[in-house]
Amino acid sequence: MSELPDPRFILNRITASEWVINDLRYAPNDPRHVVACVYELAETEVEVTWLRDLPLASRYGTVFEVLEDVERMRGTSRATRPISIAHRPPLATT
């Protein structure tokens, strides 16, 4: 039986219509600990204020969709294989 790893990001409710997403990799007194603030606009929509430079949307259907996107972003590797450049001699000038 394998255990699931501890979650890195958690959703904390602050008020009835506000949440924060915390990154557990950082201490609570570290500014990087808070990833985003989420505000409920209506029962079917939330707005996100990103406190990190993440290329994610600013509006979602639910707070759980926001958390899923953050976790998905963490799982995406930004490393890619090097792009090969063709080696050709310089052009001859006339």
N, C-alpha and C positions, 0 to 999 in steps of 0.2 A: 504494500500500500504506500503510495507516495503522497506526501503532503503538499498542498499548494504553498508557494512561497508567500511571505508576508507582502501585502500590497505596498507599493511605493507611494501611491497617491490615495488620499482619503477625502471624502466630502464631509464637511462639518457645517451643520445648520447653526446660523448665528441668531436669526430672528425668524418669524413666520414666513418671510418672503426673501431672505438673504442667506447665502451659503458662501463658504470659501473652500477652495481646493488646496490642500496642503501636501507638500512633498516631504515624506518622512525621512528622506536621505539627509535633510538638513535639520539642525536644532531649531526649536521653536523661536529662539531669539535671533536667528539668522534671517535676513530679509528675503533670502531665496526660498524660505519655508512656504510662503504663500504664493501659489501659482496663479490663482485667479479669484475674482469675486463674481458671484452669480446672483442676479436679481430677478425675481419673478415679475414679469410685466402683466401677464394674464395667466389663466389656468393652462393655457396651451402654448405659452412662449416664455423663454427666459433670455436675459441679456447678460453677456459676459464682459467683464473688464479684465483683460489679460495683464498680469504683472510681470510676465516674462515675454520675450520676443518669440511668440509661437505663431506660425502661419495658419491659424484656425479661425473659424467663423465667430462672429460676435453675437449671433442669435441662434438659439436651439429650441427644440420642442420641450425638452425636460432637462433638469439638472443632471440626470443620469447619462444623457447623451453627451453632455459636456465632459463628464468624467471619462466616459468611454473613448472620446476623441483624444483626451490627454494621454490615456494609457496606450492607445494605438500609436500615438506620436512617439512615445517612449520606445515602443517595440520596433519602430521602423529604424533600420540602420541607415545612417547617412553616408556610410563608407561605400565607395564604388571602386570598381577596377579602374586602373589608369586607362585613359584614352590613348590609343596608339597614334602616333604622328608619322606620316609617311616621310621617309628620308630621301630627299632628292637633292641633287647638286644645285647650286644657285644658278639663276638664269644668266646667260651670257649677254653682255651689253654690246651693242653694235655702234 
